Amino acid sequence: MTQKAPAIRIKNNALKDTRGDKIFFAINAFILGLLALIILYPIYFIVIASFSDPDAVLGGQVVLAPVNITFEGYEKVFQRGDIWQGYLNTIIYTVVTVILSLVVTIPAGWGLSRKTTPGKKFWMIYFIIPMFFGGGLIPFYNVMSSLKLINSPWAVILPAILSVWNLFMSKTFFESSIPEGMLEAARIDGAGKFRTFFSIVLPLSKAIIAVMALYYAVGQWNSYFNAMIFLQDENKYPLQLVLKEILIASESTVGGSGETILQQYRLANQLKYVSVIVSSLPVLCLYPFVQKYFAQGVMIGSLKG
Amino acid sequence: MQGVKQLPAARKRQKNRTPGYRLRTFRENSPYLLMILPAVLVVFLFNYLPIYGVLIAFQDFMPGDAILSDTTIWVGFENFTRFFNDVQFWPLMKNTFILCIVGFVIGFPLPIIVSLALNALKRKKTGKVFQTIYTAPHFISLVVLVGMLQLFFGRYGLVNNIAASLGAERVSYFLESSAFRPLYILSSNWQDFGWSAVIYIAALSNVDPVQHEAAMIDGASRFQRVLHVDIPAIMPMISVMLIMSIGGLMGVGYEKALLMQTDGNLAVSELIATYVYKRGLTGVPDQAYATAIGLFNSVINVVLLIIANTTSKRFSENSLW
């Protein structure tokens, strides 16, 4: 009987595709396809514009394929010291952030997931309050200032090493994914809480460690605001802050006659296209491979409640 | 949920034991405290110390002053009343509310619709490919996103090139205040609808196929099944997300607004949070005033959250607490 059931289901499905259903499926697929184009085209355009002749880009001839392929823009970006300095800084900040964040988040997630943790209720509330209420920007700045973190790379790293959302996500993971039996067995074998955590829990938690590392890494890679308010020396700027200066020049500040404006646009725009590509490349290249981990993270989070 | 159910029983058991037993259990479980200690410290430093720091909103505060000392000058709600009488008050409220509410009205249902549509695709593999494409822009940084916007909507960007070839005037969209909100909201949706849909897709994949089969036997079309099987199945998730996004309604996106601001669009792009940044950290900083404005904003958020949660609790079984 149980083996027959799937066959019946397929037959049913085939029978139930009425004409209305067929129209529905077609329209649905069409709209979703259109949406995919809306997502992909701007990214595709940036790519082809980055190695097209800047005059052709400015003249509107580059629409579907690159025109007069040139790597001039890439050469210029490779010569810019500030971009590479920014790159290096971002890599350092990101690596340090990820390491520290795992050290802080994973054990805390485990501790919070245990029912026997002393004062568990209190600690839960302690971590939930900051999710919905904060002191705001200025008091935060003043705290950093009194911790002597202004113009220090640690100002970019330390506030990023714990996200309460991520903490609760790892807690939820631990609650649902570590078999009680194994913990019980470890306890009977005389393993202490730390021993159990390091030898049993961690090896079973590769998925959540990967998800957390990715979340923190992307967060740090893409952030600019803390760096903008705390860092003064340009040689400490992360990539995003360097990019901000290249990409987001206010149009109102561009003066001069029509000719020079166009000339400025021509040079600046090519640099912009290339720097968008160069800066987003690591994340976008990595993305297809790690995408399932990101989605996994959301699903772990959604188990809550 | 399980933890909550078992807690009272566990507590009752503990009460019957001797103090020695309780000390022993505490000692046995104290390693857990050590494990959460680093997180407790980080939250204390970067979340709780700033909350203590909001006290300066009620003071005549100069940068460098101690928050509590003998010389502290308390001014009560003076900083707040100053804000309410600020010429910027109503424009800021209006800009923030309009941007957040329009953004919410478009941005909240879109991921739900997309997840339903993806789930209703005939071929599941196609859905996976679409989902991969839709989530990709989430990983583009704000700086790059706004940079892309400028490249596309700048005076000599793609959009103007196309418009010019059709004979229209070139427009610097970033200098037009009327273009700020559409650009802001559309780009936010472009970036995040796929990511926000993931959570609903996860919920939809948990729908029992038996429900769909039963509906099919009753003669329901695919579209009717979306309405009567899929939507009810993700309703609890929708409620929770609704409460959360209403709670964060007034707090979103000022980092992006700051990047998009130009002299031309400041009349609509100045939000409460960007104003806090400007008054508190740039020019001649007025920190107490900026903190008061920030506190006002957070209090609105908390009130909205409580209202949303209470309403949801009354009309359905879904709530955050």
Interface residues (C-beta under 8 A of the other chain):
Chain A: R9 N12 N13 K16 T18 G20 D21 F24 F25 N28 A29 I31 L32 G33 L35 A36 I38 I39 L40 P42 I43 F45 I46 A49 L58 G59 G60 V63 V103 V104 T105 P107 A108 W110 G111 L112 R114 K115 T116 T117 P118 G119 W123 Y126 F127 I129 P130 F132 F133 G134 G135 G136 L137 I138 P139 F140 Y141 N142 V143 L147 L158 P159 I161 L162 V164 L167 E175 G192 K193 F194 F197 V218 W221 N222 S223 Y224 F225 I229 Q240 L241 L243 K244 I246 L247 I248 S250 E251 S252 L262 Y265 N269 K272 Y273 S275 V276 S279 S280 V283 L284 Y287 P288 Q291 F294 A295 V298 M299 G301 S302 G305
Chain B: M1 G3 Q6 L7 A10 T25 F26 E28 N29 S30 P31 Y32 L33 M35 I36 P38 A39 V40 V42 V43 L45 F46 N47 Y48 L49 P50 I51 Y52 G53 V54 I56 P63 V114 A117 L118 A120 L121 K122 T126 F130 Q131 T132 I133 Y134 T135 A136 P137 F139 I140 S141 L142 V143 V144 V146 G147 M148 Q150 L151 F152 G154 R155 Y156 L158 N161 I162 A164 S165 S172 F174 L175 W190 G194 V198 I199 A202 A203 E213 M216 I217 S221 R222 F223 M237 V240 G247 E255 L258 L259 T262 D263 G264 A273 V276 Y277 G280 L281 Q287 A290 T291 G294 L295 N297 S298 N301 V302 L305 L320
